[in-house]
C-alpha cells in the first residue's frame, strides 16, 4: 500500500500540471494572430515600397519626356519664324486650343441667361478661374458673358504655377489639395494619368482626356489682383479689364496667383 503512494502523488501532480498551463490559451491565440498580422504587414510594406519605387521611375521618365516635347515645340516655332523672315514672309501662329477664364464681376445686374452660362463655366464666384477648351460652342458662350470675365491664352509657366499652387481636385465630391500624386492616381488612374505632371500636360496640350482632367480640377480660387483692376466696365482694348486679352492673360495670372 505504501509502495503505490508515490505513484499516486506523481500522477496527481502530472494531472494538475496538465490542467494548469503556464500561459493561457487565449493569450497564445492572440500572440499567434498578432504575429501573422505583423508578417502580413511587413510583406505588404515591402511590396508597396517596390511598387512605389517603380512608379517614381515611371513618373520621372514621363516628366523628362514632357520637357523634351515642350522644348522641341518651342524650337520648331523659332525655326519656322526664322525661315519665314528669311523669305520675307510672316509666320502665323496656330489657332489656340486652350483658354483660361477669370470672373471679374459679381452678381449685381446679371441676367438669367448670363448667370446660367457662368454656372455652366463653373464661375460661380468673383475671381474664380477655369481652363476651357476653345471651340465654336465655347467661344459663343464666352462672347455672351464677356462683360463679366477676363480671358486669354495661358502659357506653360502659368498653367504649371496655377495647378501646383492653387490646384485642388474633386475626390468623392470634396475639395482636396493636390499635395500628392496618389490623389491624382486615385481618380484619374483609369485614364493612365498618375501624377500632377500628367495633369499639366493633358491640360496644356488639350489632350484626349482633357474633359475628365478639367472636371477633376476644382475651379481656381484666385486672389484679387495686386494693384487692383483698371476699369471693369471697359474692354481690355479700351484700357479696361473685361474681354479677350490673348497672351496678356499671363500677366493677370501672375498678379492673382
Secondary structure per residue as TSV (DSSP state, phi and psi in degrees):
chain	resnum	aa	ss	phi	psi
A	1	X	-	360.0	-44.3
A	2	X	H	-70.7	-24.0
A	3	X	H	-69.7	-33.7
A	4	X	H	-80.3	-12.0
A	5	X	H	-61.6	-47.5
A	6	X	H	-60.4	-34.4
A	7	X	H	-65.5	-41.0
A	8	X	H	-65.1	-41.2
A	9	X	H	-63.2	-44.9
A	10	X	H	-62.6	-41.0
A	11	X	H	-62.7	-42.4
A	12	X	H	-65.6	-39.6
A	13	X	H	-64.2	-42.4
A	14	X	H	-64.5	-40.6
A	15	X	H	-64.0	-40.2
A	16	X	H	-67.6	-34.4
A	17	X	H	-65.5	-37.7
A	18	X	H	-66.7	-39.5
A	19	X	H	-72.7	-30.3
A	20	X	S	-115.5	84.1
A	21	X	-	-69.5	158.4
A	22	X	S	-70.1	-39.6
A	23	X	S	-115.0	129.9
A	24	X	-	-62.2	147.9
A	25	X	H	-64.9	-36.5
A	26	X	H	-62.1	-39.6
A	27	X	H	-65.6	-38.9
A	28	X	H	-63.8	-42.3
A	29	X	H	-63.0	-41.9
A	30	X	H	-62.3	-42.9
A	31	X	H	-62.1	-43.1
A	32	X	H	-62.7	-43.8
A	33	X	H	-63.4	-42.2
A	34	X	H	-63.8	-41.6
A	35	X	H	-64.8	-41.0
A	36	X	H	-64.4	-42.4
A	37	X	H	-64.8	-40.2
A	38	X	H	-62.6	-43.2
A	39	X	H	-65.2	-39.4
A	40	X	H	-64.5	-43.0
A	41	X	H	-64.2	-41.6
A	42	X	H	-62.3	-41.4
A	43	X	H	-64.7	-42.8
A	44	X	H	-65.2	-37.0
A	45	X	H	-64.3	-42.9
A	46	X	H	-64.6	-43.2
A	47	X	H	-64.7	-41.7
A	48	X	H	-64.9	-40.0
A	49	X	H	-62.3	-41.9
A	50	X	H	-66.1	-44.2
A	51	X	H	-63.5	-43.8
A	52	X	H	-63.0	-38.6
A	53	X	H	-63.0	-44.4
A	54	X	H	-65.5	-38.6
A	55	X	H	-66.3	-40.4
A	56	X	H	-61.5	-41.4
A	57	X	H	-62.0	-42.2
A	58	X	H	-63.6	-44.0
A	59	X	H	-63.9	-41.8
A	60	X	H	-63.4	-41.9
A	61	X	H	-64.2	-40.9
A	62	X	H	-63.7	-43.7
A	63	X	H	-60.7	-42.4
A	64	X	H	-60.5	-43.4
A	65	X	H	-63.2	-41.2
A	66	X	H	-64.4	-41.9
A	67	X	H	-61.3	-43.5
A	68	X	H	-61.3	-41.0
A	69	X	H	-64.0	-44.3
A	70	X	H	-63.5	-43.7
A	71	X	H	-66.1	-39.8
A	72	X	H	-63.2	-40.2
A	73	X	H	-64.5	-42.8
A	74	X	H	-61.6	-44.7
A	75	X	H	-63.4	-38.0
A	76	X	H	-63.5	-41.3
A	77	X	H	-64.3	-44.5
A	78	X	H	-60.9	-43.1
A	79	X	H	-63.3	-43.6
A	80	X	H	-66.2	-36.3
A	81	X	H	-65.7	-40.5
A	82	X	H	-65.4	-41.7
A	83	X	H	-63.0	-41.7
A	84	X	H	-64.7	-41.4
A	85	X	H	-66.0	-36.3
A	86	X	H	-63.8	-33.5
A	87	X	T	-99.5	23.3
A	88	X	T	52.3	48.0
A	89	X	-	-131.4	-178.1
A	90	X	-	-122.4	143.4
A	91	X	-	-97.0	125.0
A	92	X	-	-102.0	122.8
A	93	X	-	-64.6	151.2
A	94	X	-	-68.7	157.6
A	95	X	-	-63.5	129.0
A	96	X	-	-65.1	142.9
A	97	X	-	-106.7	-13.9
A	98	X	E	-123.3	139.5
A	99	X	E	-132.7	150.7
A	100	X	E	-115.4	126.2
A	101	X	E	-116.5	130.8
A	102	X	E	-121.3	133.2
A	103	X	E	-83.3	128.2
A	104	X	-	-117.4	-3.5
A	105	X	S	-126.6	154.8
A	106	X	-	-83.7	-146.8
A	107	X	S	-101.1	-6.3
A	108	X	T	-67.1	126.7
A	109	X	T	70.7	24.5
A	110	X	-	-90.3	126.4
A	111	X	-	-72.9	156.6
A	112	X	H	-56.6	-38.2
A	113	X	H	-64.4	-46.6
A	114	X	H	-64.8	-40.3
A	115	X	H	-61.2	-40.4
A	116	X	H	-65.5	-42.0
A	117	X	H	-64.6	-41.4
A	118	X	H	-62.5	-35.7
A	119	X	H	-66.6	-41.0
A	120	X	H	-63.8	-34.7
A	121	X	T	-80.1	-2.7
A	122	X	T	66.8	29.5
A	123	X	-	-105.2	72.8
A	124	X	-	-86.5	-21.3
A	125	X	S	-124.8	157.9
A	126	X	T	-67.4	140.7
A	127	X	T	66.9	23.4
A	128	X	E	-84.1	145.6
A	129	X	E	-132.8	145.6
A	130	X	E	-142.6	154.8
A	131	X	E	-89.2	143.5
A	132	X	E	-137.2	136.6
A	133	X	E	-78.2	128.1
A	134	X	-	-86.0	121.4
A	135	X	S	-148.0	-174.1
A	136	X	H	-61.0	-44.4
A	137	X	H	-65.1	-47.4
A	138	X	H	-67.1	-35.4
A	139	X	H	-65.1	-39.4
A	140	X	H	-64.1	-39.8
A	141	X	H	-64.4	-42.1
A	142	X	H	-64.3	-37.1
A	143	X	H	-64.7	-38.3
A	144	X	H	-68.1	-31.1
A	145	X	T	-108.2	15.7
A	146	X	G	-56.1	-38.2
A	147	X	G	-64.6	-10.6
A	148	X	G	-109.4	-1.9
A	149	X	E	-134.1	158.1
A	150	X	E	-120.1	132.7
A	151	X	E	-146.4	164.3
A	152	X	E	-177.2	-167.1
A	153	X	-	-107.0	107.3
A	154	X	-	-76.0	147.5
A	155	X	-	-91.5	-179.5
A	156	X	H	-63.2	-40.4
A	157	X	H	-61.8	-45.8
A	158	X	H	-63.7	-43.1
A	159	X	H	-61.3	-45.6
A	160	X	H	-65.9	-44.2
A	161	X	H	-64.1	-40.0
A	162	X	H	-61.8	-46.9
A	163	X	H	-71.1	-40.4
A	164	X	H	-72.4	-37.4
A	165	X	H	-90.9	-41.3
A	166	X	H	-114.2	8.3
A	167	X	-	-74.8	126.4
A	168	X	E	-129.8	143.5
A	169	X	E	-110.0	158.6
A	170	X	E	-96.5	105.5
A	171	X	E	-120.1	113.1
A	172	X	T	54.1	44.1
A	173	X	T	63.4	21.6
A	174	X	E	-117.8	151.5
A	175	X	E	-90.8	107.1
A	176	X	E	-116.8	129.0
A	177	X	E	-67.1	144.2
A	178	X	-	-83.0	73.1
A	179	X	-	-92.8	-13.2
A	180	X	S	-149.7	149.5
A	181	X	H	-65.1	-22.6
A	182	X	H	-60.7	-36.3
A	183	X	H	-62.8	-42.2
A	184	X	H	-67.7	-44.3
A	185	X	H	-65.2	-35.0
A	186	X	H	-59.9	-40.1
A	187	X	H	-94.2	-42.6
A	188	X	H	-107.1	6.6
A	189	X	G	-59.6	-31.6
A	190	X	G	-67.4	-17.6
A	191	X	G	-100.2	13.0
A	192	X	T	62.8	34.9
A	193	X	-	-114.9	107.6
A	194	X	-	-118.7	-2.6
A	195	X	S	-149.1	170.8
A	196	X	H	-65.4	-35.0
A	197	X	H	-63.1	-34.1
A	198	X	H	-63.8	-40.5
A	199	X	H	-62.8	-46.9
A	200	X	H	-60.4	-44.4
A	201	X	H	-64.2	-43.6
A	202	X	H	-65.5	-38.2
A	203	X	H	-71.4	-49.9
A	204	X	H	-66.8	-37.8
A	205	X	T	-89.9	-2.4
A	206	X	T	50.2	61.7
A	207	X	-	-75.1	-177.0
A	208	X	T	-65.3	-22.2
A	209	X	T	-105.6	26.1
A	210	X	H	-59.2	-43.0
A	211	X	H	-60.7	-47.9
A	212	X	H	-64.8	-42.2
A	213	X	H	-67.8	-41.8
A	214	X	H	-66.8	-36.9
A	215	X	H	-68.6	-30.5
A	216	X	H	-68.1	-36.8
A	217	X	B	-73.8	128.1
A	218	X	-	-72.7	146.2
A	219	X	-	-53.1	136.4
A	220	X	E	-72.0	129.0
A	221	X	E	-98.1	98.8
A	222	X	-	-91.3	161.1
A	223	X	-	-83.8	163.8
A	224	X	-	-63.3	140.6
A	225	X	-	-63.2	140.1
A	226	X	T	-63.3	129.1
A	227	X	T	87.6	-5.4
A	228	X	-	77.7	173.5
A	229	X	-	-87.7	160.7
A	230	X	S	-82.4	-65.1
A	231	X	-	-155.0	108.6
A	232	X	T	-63.8	-29.8
A	233	X	T	-77.7	-9.1
A	234	X	S	-111.5	151.8
A	235	X	B	-69.9	158.3
A	236	X	G	-59.4	-38.8
A	237	X	G	-71.8	-14.6
A	238	X	G	-100.1	13.4
A	239	X	T	89.0	12.6
A	240	X	S	-101.5	-146.3
A	241	X	S	-126.4	-33.2
A	242	X	B	-79.9	165.6
A	243	X	E	96.1	-174.3
A	244	X	E	-79.8	121.7
A	245	X	-	-114.4	14.1
A	246	X	G	49.3	-123.8
A	247	X	G	-74.0	-13.8
A	248	X	G	-73.4	-5.7
A	249	X	H	-62.9	-26.0
A	250	X	H	-65.2	-33.6
A	251	X	H	-65.7	-42.5
A	252	X	H	-64.9	-39.3
A	253	X	H	-61.1	-43.0
A	254	X	H	-59.3	-39.6
A	255	X	H	-70.3	-30.3
A	256	X	H	-100.2	-14.3
A	257	X	-	-84.2	360.0
